Amino acid sequence: MTESSTPRRNSSVGASPAAKAPEKAQEAAGTAPFPLDKLNPGSFKRQPPPRHQEPWSHFHDNNSNSVPPITESTDRLMHALQGKMTSGLSPASLVLAYLDWAVHLGNSAGKITEMSQNAMAKSQRFSMWAARAISDPNTAPFIEPLSQDTRFAADSWKTFPYNVLHQSFLLSEQWWHYATTDVRGVSRHHQDVVSFAARQLLDMVSPSNNPLTNPEVIKATIEQGGQNLVRGGQKWFDDYERSLSGRPPASAADYRVGETIACTPGKVVYRNQLIELIQYSPTTEAVQAEPILIVPAWIMKYYILDLSPQNSMVKFLVERGYTVFMISWRNPGRDERDFGMEDYMRMGVIDSLNAISSITGGAKIHTCGYCLGGTLLSISAAALARDGDERIKSVTLLAAQTDFEEAGEIMLFIDESQVTFLEDMMWDQGYLDTKQMSGAFQLLRSNDLIWSRMLKEYVLGEPEFMNDLMAWNGDATRMPFRMHSEYLRHLFLDNDLSKGRYQIDSRAIALTDIRADICAVGTTKDHIAPWKSVFKIHILTDTDVTFILTGGGHNAGIVSEPGHKHRSYQIGTRHDLDRYIDPDTWAQVTPKTEGSWWLAWADWLDERSSGTITPPPMGNKQGGYPALYGAPGEYVLQK
């Protein structure tokens, strides 16, 4: 298949001649020696010194003070080898956090005294409680576990000696949390890292993870004559064999891309080195005049928004009467190592908008971005607005952040040392591997995603539970070296987008330039894009913003089809000139509605659509966008 070639460094973002004319006139007249500063009209923009040494740059300085490339290559190679043994975690970052905590704690006599007094007092009270709990299993627990902690929920944990065992463990957890937090002088980031590391070490020695101290395991082993251990061993060996060969788990066999999931009918109408653009077949006699472009995250495959027929957002929108286009990202390898964020914007969002404009006859376009795709969409919308391109009708951001100051628990793994370490790992192979990506997210929920799973499958011998969302979650992708480095540095570390420093075409963009209405969706249990962080879109833009807060996590909260049980949402609109309401107050005063937020969002889109028309053709061969082959395409199948 011949791929469409796209220049990767154009002089302007959009395709609007009117927007380019003033710049060309200035260049021709020789009156623009420096690019104009968008944030300070009338002044020349002078580039500040770089805050970081770009990891893909090369040494061209010939003076004697330059660092020879061989020394940097040696360091990178050493760090890459270390990364294979540490699952991508920087040893230096962990040591720095530990030393910051240990030195300040050692210099805090009052804190140490208070910790000692706390330990002695609680130990005495615990001893008296244990004496009663030995003979009375109905004794109230000494420590109540957190609501989300279900490790000791079974009744068998209430009998001696297991009640004393698990309560003493919870007491130890409580004490270590106290010891690793609120130490004066320790940076917030280092405190979070040390506290997180302590939790991970304690989780490893939890009595629930030890077959000899877990009453559920002991009971199952006696009742089944050890067959649970036999099944668990067989399951472990099968999983190990599959991980070496790269095959998916056996339980995922029922979820086949293009057959049982990602199976909404459509055609790939455009392809370049980075994306395939899918146009879905209409199912209604008339469709809304404005099509929808969905920009998924490239950290995972696109079909989280087109899972099974009963919970496919794509299918829902098509049946609602919309012409839906979906970007399917390539799973990058070494050849894509130098693709950056601007390449993802141009070859992803901009190329897709150009294709859709050709196919639909120039209609304005509703846009929707999920997670990292939403961040890229907001960057693209700001760049297009800056350059006078008004093709975007509306912007929907699903669990997508535009301010990264409070970017969730993933910030535990992001600091200068950690990012540099990841860059060196990616420099060696050209990308961040899928296992390295998934490992970090699993650590954030180690009890649910690591320890409880290992206990159930490898010790209790229970069959692995699988659904379409879990099958999708196991279908991971790689991240190219340059893009991931830029993403971590310019967004997470420097927060350039919210500060007005993020640049496209060497010129700053500002989210305040966006005039299209925005709908932002946050989820209450999101630990990747916390809803209060997503809520900040209100203070970063000068347009009408509708915010929807729904139950669930980063993935399950978004995949919330009509008819899904136990779903509710809150929705409110802040107009451009309205006074700001903080997120806590907003959550208190905004009424809650039972059901799926998809219906409210579809109503929001309908209100911003101009009416119905005959469905556009599938592709536009005369315009250079022929229907190439059927959905879901080829890139989604890449491993």
Backbone torsions as a table, in degrees:
resi	resn	phi	psi	omega
1	MET	NA	128.5	178.4
2	THR	-83.0	126.6	-178.1
3	GLU	-91.1	146.7	176.2
4	SER	-69.2	134.0	178.5
5	SER	-90.9	138.3	-177.8
6	THR	-132.1	126.5	175.3
7	PRO	-59.4	134.3	-173.9
8	ARG	-94.1	-2.6	177.6
9	ARG	-142.8	72.3	178.4
10	ASN	-75.8	162.8	-177.6
11	SER	-80.7	-17.7	176.6
12	SER	-145.3	162.8	-171.4
13	VAL	-79.0	-58.4	-172.2
14	GLY	-89.3	-166.9	-177.6
15	ALA	-115.6	26.0	-175.4
16	SER	-91.3	108.7	179.1
17	PRO	-60.1	-34.6	-178.4
18	ALA	-62.8	-35.6	-178.9
19	ALA	-71.4	-29.8	-177.0
20	LYS	-82.0	-23.8	-171.0
21	ALA	-59.6	-48.2	-179.5
22	PRO	-60.4	-38.0	-179.3
23	GLU	-66.8	-42.6	-179.9
24	LYS	-64.3	-38.0	179.4
25	ALA	-63.9	-40.4	178.2
26	GLN	-65.4	-41.4	179.9
27	GLU	-63.7	-42.1	-178.7
28	ALA	-65.1	-36.4	-178.8
29	ALA	-82.0	-9.1	-179.8
30	GLY	70.5	27.0	-177.4
31	THR	-102.1	5.6	-178.9
32	ALA	-125.5	70.1	-179.7
33	PRO	-66.1	-24.4	177.1
34	PHE	-128.2	148.1	175.6
35	PRO	-63.0	141.5	179.7
36	LEU	-72.1	143.4	179.3
37	ASP	-82.1	114.8	-178.8
38	LYS	-61.7	-32.1	-175.6
39	LEU	-86.4	-9.8	-179.9
40	ASN	-140.4	72.6	-175.7
41	PRO	-55.5	142.1	178.0
42	GLY	92.7	-8.6	178.9
43	SER	-114.9	157.3	175.6
44	PHE	-84.7	142.0	179.8
45	LYS	-88.7	118.1	177.2
46	ARG	-107.1	125.1	-173.0
47	GLN	-65.8	130.5	175.4
48	PRO	-74.0	159.5	176.1
49	PRO	-61.9	142.9	-178.5
50	PRO	-62.6	140.4	178.7
51	ARG	-81.2	-20.0	-177.3
52	HIS	-136.5	152.4	168.0
53	GLN	-78.9	114.2	-178.6
54	GLU	-60.4	128.5	-171.5
55	PRO	-68.0	-19.4	-177.9
56	TRP	-96.0	-1.2	-178.6
57	SER	-72.9	159.0	-179.5
58	HIS	-118.9	158.6	-179.2
59	PHE	-85.7	122.2	178.2
60	HIS	-120.2	-8.5	-178.6
61	ASP	-75.4	128.5	-175.8
62	ASN	-95.8	-0.3	-177.9
63	ASN	-73.8	167.0	-170.6
64	SER	-71.2	-14.4	-178.4
65	ASN	-84.9	-6.0	-180.0
66	SER	-69.3	145.0	177.1
67	VAL	-81.2	122.9	-179.4
68	PRO	-59.6	140.5	-178.7
69	PRO	-56.8	-31.1	-175.6
70	ILE	-64.3	-32.2	-179.5
71	THR	-70.9	-42.3	178.1
72	GLU	-66.4	-39.0	178.8
73	SER	-62.4	-37.8	178.4
74	THR	-63.7	-43.6	178.9
75	ASP	-63.8	-43.2	-179.1
76	ARG	-62.6	-42.9	-179.8
77	LEU	-63.7	-41.3	179.1
78	MET	-63.1	-44.0	179.4
79	HIS	-66.8	-35.9	178.5
80	ALA	-64.5	-39.4	178.4
81	LEU	-68.4	-39.2	176.9
82	GLN	-62.5	-39.5	-177.7
83	GLY	-60.9	-31.5	178.2
84	LYS	-66.6	-26.5	-179.2
85	MET	-92.4	-19.1	-176.5
86	THR	-110.5	9.9	-178.1
87	SER	57.4	33.2	174.9
88	GLY	87.5	1.1	178.9
89	LEU	-86.9	133.4	-178.4
90	SER	-76.5	118.4	176.7
91	PRO	-60.1	-37.3	-178.8
92	ALA	-63.7	-39.9	180.0
93	SER	-63.2	-43.0	179.4
94	LEU	-66.5	-41.1	-179.5
95	VAL	-66.2	-41.8	179.2
96	LEU	-61.2	-42.5	179.0
97	ALA	-63.8	-43.6	-179.2
98	TYR	-63.6	-44.4	-178.9
99	LEU	-65.2	-40.2	177.9
100	ASP	-58.5	-45.8	179.6
101	TRP	-68.5	-47.8	-174.4
102	ALA	-65.0	-42.6	-178.6
103	VAL	-66.4	-44.6	-179.7
104	HIS	-68.9	-36.9	177.3
105	LEU	-66.1	-41.9	179.3
106	GLY	-63.9	-22.4	179.7
107	ASN	-100.0	15.2	-178.6
108	SER	-121.2	80.2	-176.9
109	ALA	-61.4	-36.0	179.9
110	GLY	-65.2	-42.3	179.1
111	LYS	-64.7	-42.6	179.8
112	ILE	-63.6	-42.8	178.3
113	THR	-61.1	-43.9	-179.9
114	GLU	-64.3	-39.5	177.5
115	MET	-62.9	-41.3	-179.7
116	SER	-65.8	-44.6	178.9
117	GLN	-62.9	-40.5	178.8
118	ASN	-61.6	-44.2	-179.1
119	ALA	-64.4	-43.6	-179.0
120	MET	-65.8	-45.1	-177.3
121	ALA	-64.4	-45.1	-178.1
122	LYS	-71.8	-31.9	176.8
123	SER	-63.6	-41.1	178.6
124	GLN	-63.8	-46.0	-179.7
125	ARG	-66.3	-36.1	179.6
126	PHE	-66.7	-38.0	179.0
127	SER	-61.4	-42.1	178.3
128	MET	-67.3	-37.7	177.8
129	TRP	-65.5	-43.4	-178.4
130	ALA	-61.5	-36.8	179.2
131	ALA	-61.4	-38.6	177.9
132	ARG	-74.6	-38.5	-175.5
133	ALA	-68.0	-23.6	-179.8
134	ILE	-61.6	-40.3	-175.4
135	SER	-100.7	-16.8	-176.5
136	ASP	-127.3	99.3	-178.8
137	PRO	-67.1	-13.8	-179.9
138	ASN	-88.6	4.2	177.4
139	THR	-59.6	134.1	179.3
140	ALA	-59.6	141.9	-177.5
141	PRO	-61.7	146.8	178.5
142	PHE	-69.1	-38.8	178.0
143	ILE	-131.8	129.1	175.6
144	GLU	-84.0	126.2	176.6
145	PRO	-63.0	158.9	175.1
146	LEU	-62.6	156.0	-174.8
147	SER	-59.4	-32.7	-178.3
148	GLN	-87.4	-2.8	-178.5
149	ASP	-92.7	107.0	-177.6
150	THR	-108.9	13.0	-175.9
151	ARG	-62.0	-32.9	-174.0
152	PHE	-117.5	32.3	-175.8
153	ALA	-79.9	-23.7	-176.9
154	ALA	-65.7	149.9	-178.9
155	ASP	-62.2	-29.0	-177.7
156	SER	-64.2	-20.7	177.3
157	TRP	-75.9	-6.7	-178.5
158	LYS	-89.1	-8.0	-178.4
159	THR	-98.9	153.1	178.6
160	PHE	-71.8	141.2	5.6
161	PRO	-93.3	2.2	-171.8
162	TYR	-70.1	-29.2	177.7
163	ASN	-65.4	-42.4	179.2
164	VAL	-68.4	-39.5	-179.8
165	LEU	-60.5	-51.9	-173.6
166	HIS	-74.8	-29.0	176.9
167	GLN	-71.0	-37.3	176.3
168	SER	-65.9	-33.9	176.7
169	PHE	-66.4	-45.0	178.5
170	LEU	-63.2	-35.1	176.7
171	LEU	-64.1	-40.7	177.4
172	SER	-64.0	-42.5	177.5
173	GLU	-59.0	-44.0	-178.8
174	GLN	-62.8	-42.9	-178.7
175	TRP	-65.7	-42.3	179.9
176	TRP	-68.1	-32.7	174.7
177	HIS	-63.7	-41.4	178.0
178	TYR	-64.6	-38.0	-177.2
179	ALA	-71.5	-29.8	-174.8
180	THR	-98.6	2.3	179.6
181	THR	-123.9	157.0	175.6
182	ASP	58.3	36.6	171.2
183	VAL	-90.8	119.5	-173.7
184	ARG	-61.1	131.9	176.7
185	GLY	97.9	-17.3	-179.7
186	VAL	-79.1	133.1	179.3
187	SER	-63.8	150.3	-177.4
188	ARG	-59.4	-41.1	-178.9
189	HIS	-63.9	-45.9	-179.7
190	HIS	-66.0	-36.5	175.9
191	GLN	-60.7	-45.5	-180.0
192	ASP	-62.9	-40.2	-179.5
193	VAL	-65.3	-46.0	-178.8
194	VAL	-65.1	-43.6	179.1
195	SER	-62.8	-41.2	178.4
196	PHE	-64.4	-44.6	179.6
197	ALA	-62.4	-38.8	178.3
198	ALA	-63.7	-40.7	178.2
199	ARG	-63.2	-41.0	-179.5
200	GLN	-64.0	-42.4	179.8
201	LEU	-66.8	-39.6	178.6
202	LEU	-67.5	-38.8	179.0
203	ASP	-59.6	-34.1	-178.9
204	MET	-63.9	-32.3	-176.5
205	VAL	-105.1	15.1	177.6
206	SER	-59.6	139.0	178.3
207	PRO	-60.7	-21.5	178.1
208	SER	-70.7	-22.2	-178.4
209	ASN	-94.3	-1.5	-179.6
210	ASN	-106.0	117.5	-178.8
211	PRO	-56.9	-26.7	-178.0
212	LEU	-80.8	-15.7	-178.8
213	THR	-120.2	9.9	179.6
214	ASN	-106.7	111.2	-175.7
215	PRO	-64.5	-29.1	178.6
216	GLU	-66.1	-41.1	179.2
217	VAL	-68.0	-43.6	-179.2
218	ILE	-61.4	-44.5	-179.8
219	LYS	-63.3	-45.7	-178.8
220	ALA	-64.6	-38.2	-178.9
221	THR	-66.4	-41.1	179.0
222	ILE	-67.1	-47.3	-177.0
223	GLU	-65.2	-34.2	-176.1
224	GLN	-100.2	4.5	178.9
225	GLY	62.2	30.5	178.0
226	GLY	83.8	2.0	-178.5
227	GLN	-66.3	-26.8	176.8
228	ASN	-62.2	-38.0	177.9
229	LEU	-69.1	-34.5	177.3
230	VAL	-65.0	-48.0	179.1
231	ARG	-62.7	-39.8	179.6
232	GLY	-64.3	-40.2	177.9
233	GLY	-64.9	-40.5	176.9
234	GLN	-63.3	-40.4	178.8
235	LYS	-65.3	-40.9	178.4
236	TRP	-62.6	-44.3	-179.4
237	PHE	-64.1	-40.8	179.5
238	ASP	-64.8	-42.4	179.2
239	ASP	-65.1	-39.7	179.6
240	TYR	-63.9	-43.9	178.9
241	GLU	-62.4	-41.5	179.7
242	ARG	-68.0	-36.5	178.9
243	SER	-65.9	-35.4	178.4
244	LEU	-69.8	-35.8	-178.0
245	SER	-89.9	-7.8	179.9
246	GLY	78.8	13.3	179.5
247	ARG	-83.4	150.0	178.5
248	PRO	-72.9	164.6	177.3
249	PRO	-59.3	151.0	-179.3
250	ALA	-60.4	-32.8	-178.1
251	SER	-69.4	-14.1	-179.8
252	ALA	-88.8	3.6	-175.4
253	ALA	-63.2	-27.4	-178.8
254	ASP	-78.4	-7.9	-178.0
255	TYR	-112.7	95.6	-174.6
256	ARG	-111.9	123.7	-178.5
257	VAL	-62.7	128.5	-179.5
258	GLY	90.3	-9.8	179.8
259	GLU	-117.8	-60.2	-179.7
260	THR	-107.5	-21.9	173.4
261	ILE	-130.8	157.5	-175.6
262	ALA	53.2	46.3	-172.1
263	CYS	-117.2	13.3	174.5
264	THR	-65.8	128.7	-175.5
265	PRO	-62.9	141.6	178.0
266	GLY	-178.6	-176.4	-179.5
267	LYS	-133.6	144.9	169.9
268	VAL	-79.9	118.9	-174.6
269	VAL	-110.6	-3.4	177.4
270	TYR	-159.5	146.1	179.9
271	ARG	-150.4	134.4	168.3
272	ASN	-133.1	-165.5	-174.6
273	GLN	-69.5	-14.1	-173.9
274	LEU	-114.9	-29.4	-174.3
275	ILE	-137.9	159.0	158.6
276	GLU	-116.5	136.7	177.8
277	LEU	-104.6	119.9	-178.5
278	ILE	-100.2	130.2	170.8
279	GLN	-108.4	123.6	-176.0
280	TYR	-88.0	143.8	-176.2
281	SER	-70.5	135.8	179.9
282	PRO	-70.4	151.9	176.9
283	THR	-122.3	2.8	178.5
284	THR	-119.3	154.8	-178.6
285	GLU	-67.9	-30.4	177.5
286	ALA	-129.9	150.9	-179.9
287	VAL	-129.6	161.7	175.1
288	GLN	-64.2	145.6	-176.4
289	ALA	-63.7	-31.6	-179.1
290	GLU	-93.4	120.2	176.7
291	PRO	-76.5	173.1	178.1
292	ILE	-120.8	129.0	171.7
293	LEU	-105.7	124.2	178.0
294	ILE	-104.8	126.7	179.6
295	VAL	-110.8	97.5	179.8
296	PRO	-79.1	167.9	172.6
297	ALA	-72.2	148.7	177.4
298	TRP	-97.4	5.1	174.9
299	ILE	-72.9	-21.1	175.5
300	MET	-140.7	175.7	-178.9
301	LYS	-74.1	154.2	-173.4
302	TYR	-66.4	-22.5	-164.8
303	TYR	-78.6	10.7	167.0
304	ILE	-60.8	-25.2	178.0
305	LEU	-95.2	5.7	174.4
306	ASP	-144.9	59.5	-178.2
307	LEU	-75.5	-128.0	178.2
308	SER	-72.2	158.6	-178.1
309	PRO	-53.8	-33.3	-175.9
310	GLN	-77.4	-16.6	179.9
311	ASN	-132.0	30.0	179.0
312	SER	-88.0	119.5	175.8
313	MET	-65.6	-37.0	178.4
314	VAL	-59.6	-49.9	-179.7
315	LYS	-60.8	-40.5	178.8
316	PHE	-59.5	-45.6	-178.7
317	LEU	-68.8	-39.6	178.5
318	VAL	-61.9	-45.2	-180.0
319	GLU	-69.6	-21.3	176.8
320	ARG	-77.9	-11.3	176.8
321	GLY	102.0	32.7	178.2
322	TYR	-115.8	146.3	170.4
323	THR	-86.9	113.9	-171.1
324	VAL	-107.6	131.8	173.3
325	PHE	-117.9	140.1	-177.9
326	MET	-129.8	133.1	172.2
327	ILE	-84.0	129.2	172.8
328	SER	-113.0	113.4	-174.5
329	TRP	-80.4	145.9	172.5
330	ARG	-68.7	145.8	172.3
331	ASN	-83.8	103.5	-168.1
332	PRO	-70.8	153.8	175.3
333	GLY	-130.1	-155.9	-178.0
334	ARG	-60.1	-35.7	-176.6
335	ASP	-65.4	-22.0	-178.5
336	GLU	-102.7	16.5	-173.3
337	ARG	-60.9	-29.8	-176.5
338	ASP	-97.9	11.2	174.6
339	PHE	-74.9	126.3	-179.1
340	GLY	-107.1	-176.3	-179.9
341	MET	-60.0	-37.6	-179.6
342	GLU	-68.2	-33.0	174.7
343	ASP	-65.3	-41.3	178.0
344	TYR	-63.4	-36.0	178.3
345	MET	-69.0	-48.7	-175.0
346	ARG	-70.3	-50.8	-175.2
347	MET	-79.3	-17.8	178.5
348	GLY	-97.5	-75.1	-173.2
349	VAL	-70.8	-51.4	-173.9
350	ILE	-66.4	-45.4	177.9
351	ASP	-60.9	-37.1	179.1
352	SER	-67.4	-42.7	177.1
353	LEU	-60.5	-40.5	178.4
354	ASN	-62.7	-43.2	-179.8
355	ALA	-64.4	-44.0	-178.3
356	ILE	-65.1	-39.9	178.2
357	SER	-61.2	-39.3	178.7
358	SER	-68.0	-41.7	-176.2
359	ILE	-72.0	-38.3	-174.6
360	THR	-96.5	2.0	177.7
361	GLY	80.3	25.6	174.3
362	GLY	88.5	16.3	178.6
363	ALA	-66.5	151.7	172.7
364	LYS	-66.7	159.1	-166.8
365	ILE	-127.9	126.3	166.7
366	HIS	-72.9	139.3	179.7
367	THR	-125.1	148.8	-178.7
368	CYS	-143.7	127.3	179.4
369	GLY	-125.6	139.2	-177.1
370	TYR	-113.4	127.5	175.0
371	CYS	58.0	-125.6	178.5
372	LEU	-59.5	-32.5	176.3
373	GLY	-64.7	-32.8	176.5
374	GLY	-68.9	-38.5	175.7
375	THR	-61.9	-45.0	177.9
376	LEU	-62.7	-39.4	178.9
377	LEU	-63.4	-41.5	179.0
378	SER	-64.6	-38.3	175.6
379	ILE	-62.6	-45.1	-179.1
380	SER	-64.2	-44.1	-179.0
381	ALA	-63.0	-39.3	178.7
382	ALA	-67.5	-40.9	179.1
383	ALA	-65.9	-42.7	178.3
384	LEU	-64.7	-42.1	179.2
385	ALA	-64.1	-39.7	177.8
386	ARG	-58.8	-37.6	-175.9
387	ASP	-92.8	8.2	175.4
388	GLY	81.7	14.3	178.3
389	ASP	-89.2	116.6	-172.7
390	GLU	-111.7	30.1	-178.0
391	ARG	-70.8	-25.5	-175.9
392	ILE	-78.8	123.1	-179.7
393	LYS	-85.2	-42.6	179.2
394	SER	-151.9	160.6	-179.3
395	VAL	-127.5	121.9	174.3
396	THR	-113.7	128.4	-178.5
397	LEU	-116.7	113.9	-178.1
398	LEU	-99.0	111.2	179.4
399	ALA	47.6	45.6	-175.7
400	ALA	-119.5	134.1	-177.9
401	GLN	-100.6	146.1	172.8
402	THR	-121.3	-8.7	173.1
403	ASP	-127.5	127.7	-171.8
404	PHE	-112.7	20.1	179.4
405	GLU	-68.4	-34.6	179.1
406	GLU	-125.4	64.4	-167.8
407	ALA	-89.1	23.5	173.1
408	GLY	88.5	-174.7	-172.8
409	GLU	-68.8	-16.3	177.8
410	ILE	-63.2	-20.1	178.7
411	MET	-65.2	-15.7	173.8
412	LEU	-57.1	-31.2	-175.2
413	PHE	-102.0	15.2	-175.7
414	ILE	-128.9	107.2	166.9
415	ASP	-151.7	178.1	-174.3
416	GLU	-58.4	-43.9	-179.3
417	SER	-64.4	-44.9	-177.4
418	GLN	-67.5	-42.2	-179.7
419	VAL	-65.7	-41.8	177.2
420	THR	-61.5	-40.4	178.6
421	PHE	-62.4	-44.3	177.5
422	LEU	-63.7	-39.4	178.8
423	GLU	-60.7	-40.3	179.6
424	ASP	-68.0	-35.8	175.9
425	MET	-65.6	-43.8	-179.7
426	MET	-69.6	-33.6	177.6
427	TRP	-58.8	-36.6	-179.1
428	ASP	-68.7	-39.5	-174.4
429	GLN	-114.7	-9.7	176.9
430	GLY	91.1	-3.5	-178.1
431	TYR	-163.4	166.9	172.0
432	LEU	-95.4	125.4	-173.2
433	ASP	-71.7	155.2	-178.5
434	THR	-60.9	-39.1	-178.4
435	LYS	-67.0	-35.5	178.9
436	GLN	-68.5	-34.6	178.2
437	MET	-69.8	-50.7	-174.8
438	SER	-67.7	-30.5	-179.4
439	GLY	-61.1	-40.4	-179.9
440	ALA	-64.3	-43.6	-179.2
441	PHE	-68.8	-33.5	177.6
442	GLN	-67.2	-36.7	178.8
443	LEU	-62.4	-32.3	179.8
444	LEU	-64.1	-26.0	178.5
445	ARG	-130.6	54.1	-172.0
446	SER	-62.9	-36.5	-179.6
447	ASN	-61.8	-42.5	-176.7
448	ASP	-83.0	-39.1	-170.3
449	LEU	-97.5	-15.5	-178.2
450	ILE	-119.8	-67.3	-168.9
451	TRP	-69.6	-47.5	-178.9
452	SER	-65.7	-35.0	178.0
453	ARG	-66.2	-45.5	178.8
454	MET	-62.1	-39.9	-179.5
455	LEU	-63.8	-47.3	-175.8
456	LYS	-68.5	-42.9	-172.6
457	GLU	-87.3	-39.9	-172.6
458	TYR	-97.5	-18.4	-179.5
459	VAL	-112.0	-50.5	177.7
460	LEU	-79.2	-15.1	176.4
461	GLY	70.9	23.4	180.0
462	GLU	-79.4	146.5	179.5
463	PRO	-65.3	147.4	-179.3
464	GLU	-70.5	130.2	176.5
465	PHE	-83.9	138.7	-178.8
466	MET	-144.4	138.5	169.5
467	ASN	-134.7	-179.0	-174.5
468	ASP	-64.7	-36.2	179.6
469	LEU	-67.5	-38.3	178.1
470	MET	-69.9	-35.6	176.5
471	ALA	-63.9	-42.6	176.3
472	TRP	-61.5	-42.7	-176.9
473	ASN	-61.7	-27.3	178.4
474	GLY	-84.3	-6.5	-178.3
475	ASP	-97.4	72.0	-170.7
476	ALA	-83.9	167.5	179.7
477	THR	-126.6	169.4	175.7
478	ARG	-95.5	164.7	178.9
479	MET	-122.9	124.0	-177.7
480	PRO	-66.9	149.7	-172.9
481	PHE	-52.2	-58.3	-172.5
482	ARG	-67.2	-45.7	-178.0
483	MET	-59.1	-46.9	-175.5
484	HIS	-67.9	-36.1	177.1
485	SER	-64.9	-45.6	179.0
486	GLU	-63.3	-42.5	-179.2
487	TYR	-60.1	-48.6	-178.0
488	LEU	-67.6	-41.6	-175.4
489	ARG	-75.6	-53.7	-171.2
490	HIS	-77.8	-25.4	-179.3
491	LEU	-101.3	-57.4	-176.0
492	PHE	-73.8	-51.5	-175.4
493	LEU	-73.7	-47.7	-173.0
494	ASP	-99.7	-14.9	179.3
495	ASN	53.5	42.2	-173.2
496	ASP	-64.6	-34.2	-174.7
497	LEU	-63.9	-45.8	-178.0
498	SER	-74.9	-20.2	-178.0
499	LYS	-91.7	-1.6	-179.2
500	GLY	77.9	20.4	-178.7
501	ARG	-106.1	-9.2	-175.7
502	TYR	-70.3	134.1	-172.4
503	GLN	-116.1	138.6	168.5
504	ILE	-125.6	131.2	-174.2
505	ASP	57.8	35.8	178.6
506	SER	62.2	22.1	176.7
507	ARG	-131.0	140.2	-177.1
508	ALA	-68.4	145.4	172.4
509	ILE	-111.4	158.8	178.8
510	ALA	-136.9	132.1	178.8
511	LEU	-64.2	-20.4	178.3
512	THR	-67.3	-14.9	177.2
513	ASP	-74.0	-19.8	-177.3
514	ILE	-68.6	125.7	178.1
515	ARG	-109.0	-13.8	177.2
516	ALA	-67.3	145.1	176.2
517	ASP	-61.8	145.8	-176.9
518	ILE	-119.1	137.0	169.2
519	CYS	-119.6	118.5	-179.6
520	ALA	-113.3	135.6	-177.8
521	VAL	-118.8	126.1	174.6
522	GLY	-120.1	158.4	179.6
523	THR	-122.1	142.4	-169.4
524	THR	-65.3	-29.3	-175.2
525	LYS	-110.0	23.2	-176.7
526	ASP	-77.1	118.1	177.0
527	HIS	-99.7	-3.0	178.2
528	ILE	-97.3	-46.3	175.4
529	ALA	-127.5	81.2	-177.1
530	PRO	-53.9	141.4	-172.0
531	TRP	-63.3	-30.3	178.2
532	LYS	-69.4	-27.5	173.9
533	SER	-72.8	-42.4	176.4
534	VAL	-61.8	-34.8	-177.8
535	PHE	-61.7	-21.8	-177.3
536	LYS	-64.6	-10.3	176.2
537	ILE	-57.4	-25.4	179.1
538	HIS	-61.0	-38.0	-175.1
539	ILE	-97.3	1.8	-179.5
540	LEU	-105.6	-7.9	-175.6
541	THR	-129.2	159.5	178.8
542	ASP	-118.0	50.1	178.6
543	THR	-141.8	175.4	178.0
544	ASP	-70.5	130.0	-178.4
545	VAL	-123.2	122.6	171.8
546	THR	-101.7	126.9	-178.6
547	PHE	-114.3	133.9	177.5
548	ILE	-119.7	125.1	175.7
549	LEU	-112.4	120.2	-176.8
550	THR	-123.3	159.4	178.4
551	GLY	-73.2	164.7	177.5
552	GLY	102.2	-177.0	-178.5
553	GLY	-101.0	-165.0	-173.3
554	HIS	-59.9	-36.3	-179.4
555	ASN	-101.4	-53.3	-175.3
556	ALA	-65.1	-29.1	178.3
557	GLY	-70.4	-30.3	178.4
558	ILE	-79.4	-42.3	176.9
559	VAL	-81.1	82.3	-172.0
560	SER	-133.9	67.9	-173.9
561	GLU	-66.6	156.2	175.0
562	PRO	-56.2	135.2	-177.7
563	GLY	95.7	-9.6	177.6
564	HIS	-66.2	127.1	-176.9
565	LYS	-70.2	151.3	173.2
566	HIS	59.6	37.0	177.4
567	ARG	-112.5	141.9	176.3
568	SER	-151.6	166.7	-179.0
569	TYR	-155.0	162.8	171.7
570	GLN	-122.5	143.4	-178.5
571	ILE	-141.9	136.8	178.1
572	GLY	-154.5	150.0	-179.0
573	THR	-116.3	131.0	172.6
574	ARG	-109.7	117.0	178.1
575	HIS	-77.5	162.1	-172.0
576	ASP	-53.2	-40.4	-174.8
577	LEU	-94.6	2.1	178.9
578	ASP	-71.7	154.5	175.9
579	ARG	-72.8	151.6	-178.4
580	TYR	-74.3	141.0	173.5
581	ILE	-120.8	128.7	-178.9
582	ASP	-69.0	158.3	-173.6
583	PRO	-61.7	-38.7	-179.5
584	ASP	-64.8	-43.9	178.0
585	THR	-65.2	-41.4	178.9
586	TRP	-57.3	-44.7	-178.0
587	ALA	-66.0	-30.8	-179.1
588	GLN	-76.2	-37.6	-172.8
589	VAL	-95.5	-13.5	-177.6
590	THR	-87.4	124.2	-177.6
591	PRO	-66.2	151.8	-179.8
592	LYS	-98.6	139.3	179.7
593	THR	-119.5	131.4	177.3
594	GLU	-77.0	142.8	176.7
595	GLY	117.0	-167.7	-174.5
596	SER	-88.8	136.3	177.1
597	TRP	-71.8	-16.4	178.6
598	TRP	-55.7	-40.0	-177.2
599	LEU	-65.5	-42.0	178.4
600	ALA	-65.4	-39.0	178.9
601	TRP	-65.9	-42.2	178.6
602	ALA	-61.6	-38.8	175.7
603	ASP	-63.1	-40.1	178.2
604	TRP	-61.4	-42.2	177.3
605	LEU	-65.8	-42.5	179.8
606	ASP	-58.0	-41.0	-179.0
607	GLU	-64.5	-23.0	-178.0
608	ARG	-106.0	14.2	176.3
609	SER	-106.1	153.1	-170.7
610	SER	-96.2	-1.3	-179.3
611	GLY	132.5	179.3	-175.2
612	THR	-102.3	154.1	178.7
613	ILE	-141.6	174.0	172.3
614	THR	-68.3	138.2	-178.8
615	PRO	-54.7	138.2	177.7
616	PRO	-69.4	163.7	179.2
617	PRO	-67.3	161.5	176.1
618	MET	-81.9	96.0	-176.0
619	GLY	85.3	179.2	178.5
620	ASN	-146.9	89.6	-174.7
621	LYS	-60.3	-41.0	-179.2
622	GLN	-65.7	-29.8	179.4
623	GLY	-87.5	2.5	179.0
624	GLY	92.5	16.0	179.8
625	TYR	-128.2	68.3	179.9
626	PRO	-73.4	155.8	172.6
627	ALA	-71.3	113.8	-171.7
628	LEU	-84.2	-51.3	-179.7
629	TYR	-165.7	174.1	-172.5
630	GLY	-75.0	155.9	172.2
631	ALA	-68.8	149.2	12.8
632	PRO	-89.4	8.6	179.7
633	GLY	87.8	-168.3	-175.3
634	GLU	-104.3	-34.5	-175.2
635	TYR	-63.2	-34.5	-177.9
636	VAL	-67.0	-19.3	-179.0
637	LEU	-89.4	-6.6	-178.5
638	GLN	-69.4	136.9	178.7
639	LYS	-109.6	NA	NA
